[in-house]
Amino acid sequence: YDSFRQLKGPSPSPATEGGEPYHLATDRISDFLQEHANHFPTLEAAAERLRAEIDAMSEEFGAGLRAQLFNVFGIEVRLASLPQGIALSRRSNGAELHVSDLLPAESANFLLAHHLGQIAAATEIEALVTELPEGDAPALGRNVLGAYFAAALIMPYAPFLKACRETRYDIERLGRRFGASFEQVCHRMTTLQRPGAMGIPMHLVRTDIAGNISKRFSLSGIHIPRHSGACPRWNVYSAFLNPERISV
């Protein structure tokens, strides 16, 4: 669910063209997610409708996703020698979406689902974005909500919650079952806040070894600092000494 790295972007200047300091826009997005408990019912409903159409097109999700893009929106997906991402090119009779051949399948599917969400769930996304102030926040919000939709499409709410309970929230098993990356599964776990069908309230922090937090969300009650670094005694930092292993 690496949308936050994309939405931060290469912007070293403290202010943007819209006049809003960039860090204020990202902070506003964090607050926006917190205010909604990182759960958006309209996006969940839109993702469920679209997932039913995709599943009807193919038994394999990736193939169905590509078929949906082509059959409904006239967008043909092709592999290309690109940096790790996607690029859209228009043609007289449609469009081509070029996907980097360097990406693993789960990342490629997520980017395609994200792009599909920007088109198919545009109405729902725009209705939510109206809550954000002017400046950079709406554009960042569209990106984040598009990523939320993509996760809901890949990991539908009811089946995913059921699988979480069956596997006792085993991230790696869930990733294999739904064809999602470790971080995508972690993000999806934080969105399970549907009334009457709630998952465990969690928090999520993404940090570097210096303690700079690039992503924060909390339903568990833990206080995550907004400015400067986090507490160096947090066990999260031991993860940098033990790659590919979970530190409890």
N, C-alpha and C positions, 0 to 999 in steps of 0.2 A: 504494500500500500504506500509506495514511495512517492506519493504526490507532493508531500511537503518539500522534498528536496527539489522537485521541479518548480513548485510555486515560489520558493525562496529566490531562485534564479540568481544570475550574476549581477547584482545591483549593489556596488560598493558605496554609492552615494547615500547620504542620510535622508534625502527627500526625493520624491518622484515627480513626474510631470504633473500629476494631479495635485501636488502641493502637500500630500500627506506623507509624513515620515514612514519609511517602509516598515520599520519594526512595529509601529502602531497598527498598521494594517494586519500584520501577522498576529499580533496580540489580540486584535478584535476578532479574528477568525477563531482563535483559541477560546475566547470568551463566548462566541456564538455557539460553538460546539458544546461548551459546558452548559450554557443556558438551555440547550435542547437535550441535554443528557446524551449527546452524540447519537440521537435516534430520530429519524425523519420518516414518519409513517407514509407520507405521500410518495417518497422515493422507494420505500419498500414495496408498496402496492404496484408502482410502475414497473419495478424490476421483476416482480412475480408474474405480471401479465406478459412481459417480454420473454421471460425465461420459458414460459409455457409454449410460446411460438417457436423459440429456438429449439426446444426439445422435440417439437413436432417435425422439425426439419431434418434432424440428425440425432442418432444416439450418442454421438461424440460431441461434447460441448464446443470445442474449437471449430469443428466443421460447421456446426449449426450457427455459430456466431458469424462466421464468414458468409454463410448462405443468407443470413438475415441482412447483413450489410449490403450484399449484392442484389438480392431479390426485392427488398423493400426500398432501399435507398440508392441503388445503382452504384455502389462503391465496391470495386474489385480489390481484394487484398493480395499483395505480392511481396515476396521477400526481396530485400535489396541490401546492398553493401552500404550501410549507414552506421553512424554512431548509434549507441543503444537508445532507440526511440522510434518514432513513426513520422512520416511526412505525407501530406495529402497533395495530389496533383489533379487538376481538372482536365477533362477531355470534352470534346464536343458531344459525345454520347454518354457521358457519365463521369466517373472519377476513379482514380487509383489511390489506394492507401498503401504506401510502402512501409514495410515493417523490417527493422534491422534483423539480419540473419545471425547476429551475435546474441540475441536474446534467448533465454530459456523459455520453454513453452508457457509456463505460468506467467511470466512477465509479458510475453507477447499477447496472450489472451487478455490480460488485465488492461493493457494499453488499448486493445481493440474494444473491450467492453467500456472503457472510459470514453473513447471516441463515440461509440454508439449511444452512450448515456447523454452526451452533450447534444445529440440530435433528437433521440427518442423521448428523453425526459426533459427537454428544454423548458416546457411550460411549468413543470413542477419545480425545476431549479430556479427559474426566474422569479417565481412566487416567493421562494425562500430568500433569495438575494435582496429583495426589497427591504429586508430588515437591516441590511448593512449600510453604513454611511458611505458617502461618496468618496472617491479617491481610488486607491488600489484595492480596497477590501472587496468590492463586488467581483472583480476579475479573479482574485484569489479564491473567493467563495465559490464561484462557478467551477473552478478546478477541483476544489476540495469536495464539493457536492457531486461532481462527476465521478470522482474516485469512490465516494460513498456508494453511488449507484452501481459502479462496476463491481465492488465487493459484494453488494446485495444480489447482483446478477449471478456471480460465480458461486457464492455461498448463500443460497436462499434461506430465509430466516428460520422457518420451522425445521427443515431437514438439518440445518447447521446446529441449531440449539439442541436438537435430539442427539446429534452426533457428539456434541460437547459433553452432554450428560453421560452418554454411553462410554466415551473414552476418558472420562474424568479430565476433560480439557487438555488432552494430550496434543500439543501443537503440531508435532511432526506427523502423527497419524492423521490428524484433520487435514493437514496440507496435502498428504498423499491422496486422501479420499476425495477432496474437492479440487485437486489440481491447482493449489495455491501456494504461494511462498510463505515462509515463516512469518515475515512481517505482515503480510496480508491477513493471515489467520489471527495474529495478535490484534490487529486493528478491528477485525470483524467481531472478535470477542467483546470489545468495548461497546458495541452498538446494540447488544441484546437487552434492550430495555422496553420491550413491548408489554403494555399492561396485561396482566394475566398470563404472560409467558416470558418471564424475565430470566436472564442468566445471572451469573455471579457478578456483582458490581466490582469493577476492576479499575486500576489506574494503568496508564501507559506513559512511559518516559523514553525518549530517545536522546542519547547524550554521546558526546565524544569523550576521550580519555581525559581531556582537560576540564570536564565538567560543564561544558557549554550545552545547554538543553535546546534541541531543535524541534522537539515535539512534546507536548504535555497534555494530559487529560486525566481527570480523576473522578471516579464515583466511589472509591474505596474510603475516602475521608483523608487520605494522605495529602499533606500540603506540599505542593511542588513549587519551588521558587520561580518567580517570573523574571528576575534580573540576577545577573552574575552567575556564578557556578553553583552546583548542588553540593550537599554535604559530602566530603571526601570519604566518609565512613560508610556510605551506602555500598552494599555488596555488589551493586551493578558494575562497579569498576573492576572487580575481579574477573569479569567476563573478558576484558581485553587481554588478560594473561592466559585465558583458556578458550581459544577460538573453537567454534563448532561444538561447544559443550554448554549445557545449561547450568548456571550457578544458582543454587537455591539459597 
